[in-house]
Amino acid sequence: MKRTNKQFAVALYELTLEATAKTLPDILRAFAALLAREHKLRRADGIIKEFEKYSKAKSGAREIEVEAARELSGAVKKEISALFGGKAEITEKIDPSLLGGVRVKIGDEIFDASLRKQLQRLQTQLTI
């Protein structure tokens, strides 16, 4: 049976959930040996990324990508995080083409509150 990176990540999460500092190295060694036995070591980076996503989801943390024309202040980042109960991991991208405002991506949803988008909407309304 072909296993996906996510399936390996979920298995690793479940194995390490109750692990202690003493048992964790043995669990990780056994998991690495499993990957080697199944010739999946080259997929380790993908498995780690899936593990991180899965563990964040299980803890209730949300990954939020914020694009802005300039760097966001700490206060703005705190406000965004507070909207999600303080369990938000914010990744910031600078895009000078936005002119102003922000574009927020949460999972598959994109909220575009950029000045560029607002100007495009205004242009569309004026040409109708």
C-alpha distance (Angstrom), angle and dihedral (degrees) to the residues before:
residue distance angle dihedral
M1 . . .
K2 3.79 . .
R3 3.82 113.1 .
T4 3.79 123.7 -155.5
N5 3.79 126.8 -136.2
K6 3.79 88.4 -109.1
Q7 3.81 92.2 54.7
F8 3.81 90.4 52.5
A9 3.81 90.0 46.2
V10 3.81 93.1 51.4
A11 3.81 90.4 48.5
L12 3.81 91.0 50.7
Y13 3.80 90.7 47.9
E14 3.80 91.9 52.0
L15 3.81 91.6 46.5
T16 3.80 93.6 50.8
L17 3.79 97.9 39.4
E18 3.80 95.3 93.6
A19 3.81 96.4 24.0
T20 3.78 120.7 130.8
A21 3.78 127.5 -147.6
K22 3.80 86.8 -98.7
T23 3.83 97.4 50.6
L24 3.81 99.6 36.6
P25 3.84 97.3 80.2
D26 3.81 91.3 53.3
I27 3.80 91.8 48.1
L28 3.80 91.5 50.2
R29 3.82 91.8 47.1
A30 3.79 91.0 51.4
F31 3.81 91.1 47.3
A32 3.82 91.5 50.3
A33 3.81 89.2 48.9
L34 3.82 89.3 52.2
L35 3.81 90.6 51.9
A36 3.81 90.4 48.4
R37 3.81 92.3 48.2
E38 3.80 90.6 51.6
H39 3.83 92.6 43.1
K40 3.81 91.9 -117.7
L41 3.81 101.8 123.3
R42 3.80 91.3 107.7
R43 3.82 87.2 62.9
A44 3.81 92.7 56.6
D45 3.83 94.5 107.0
G46 3.80 91.5 53.2
I47 3.80 91.2 46.4
I48 3.81 90.7 51.1
K49 3.82 91.2 50.9
E50 3.81 90.6 50.0
F51 3.82 89.8 46.8
E52 3.82 90.7 53.7
K53 3.81 92.6 48.3
Y54 3.80 92.3 46.7
S55 3.81 95.2 47.3
K56 3.82 91.3 48.2
A57 3.79 90.5 50.0
K58 3.82 91.5 49.1
S59 3.82 90.7 51.4
G60 3.80 91.6 50.2
A61 3.81 94.8 -112.2
R62 3.79 117.4 144.3
E63 3.78 125.5 -147.3
I64 3.77 110.2 -135.1
E65 3.78 124.5 -175.3
V66 3.79 114.1 -159.2
E67 3.80 121.6 -168.4
A68 3.79 117.1 -165.4
A69 3.78 137.9 163.2
R70 3.81 90.1 -119.9
E71 3.78 136.7 20.7
L72 3.81 113.1 -74.7
S73 3.77 120.1 -120.3
G74 3.78 120.6 -116.3
A75 3.81 89.8 -111.3
V76 3.82 92.2 56.7
K77 3.81 90.9 48.6
K78 3.82 89.8 50.5
E79 3.81 90.7 50.8
I80 3.80 91.7 51.1
S81 3.81 90.9 47.5
A82 3.83 90.9 47.4
L83 3.81 89.6 56.7
F84 3.81 86.2 65.8
G85 3.79 97.5 44.4
G86 3.80 93.2 -92.3
K87 3.80 90.6 -68.0
A88 3.77 98.6 110.2
E89 3.76 127.7 117.2
I90 3.78 106.3 -153.0
T91 3.78 121.8 -154.9
E92 3.76 112.6 -168.1
K93 3.80 126.0 -153.0
I94 3.77 124.8 -174.9
D95 3.82 115.0 -139.4
P96 3.83 112.4 171.5
S97 3.83 90.0 -170.4
L98 3.82 89.1 73.6
L99 3.85 89.4 72.5
G100 3.82 90.0 -158.0
G101 3.78 142.8 -19.4
V102 3.79 123.8 49.5
R103 3.78 142.8 -87.4
V104 3.81 113.5 -145.6
K105 3.80 124.0 -162.7
I106 3.79 119.5 -166.2
G107 3.76 112.5 175.2
D108 3.80 106.2 -51.5
E109 3.80 95.0 -19.1
I110 3.80 123.6 95.2
F111 3.80 122.6 -164.2
D112 3.78 108.9 -164.5
A113 3.80 112.3 -162.4
S114 3.78 94.5 153.0
L115 3.78 122.6 136.9
R116 3.81 89.4 -124.7
K117 3.84 91.2 57.5
Q118 3.80 92.2 46.3
L119 3.82 90.2 51.5
Q120 3.82 90.0 49.1
R121 3.81 90.4 51.8
L122 3.80 90.8 48.8
Q123 3.82 90.8 49.6
T124 3.81 90.5 50.3
Q125 3.81 91.6 50.2
L126 3.81 92.6 48.4
T127 3.81 93.6 50.5
I128 3.80 95.2 51.7
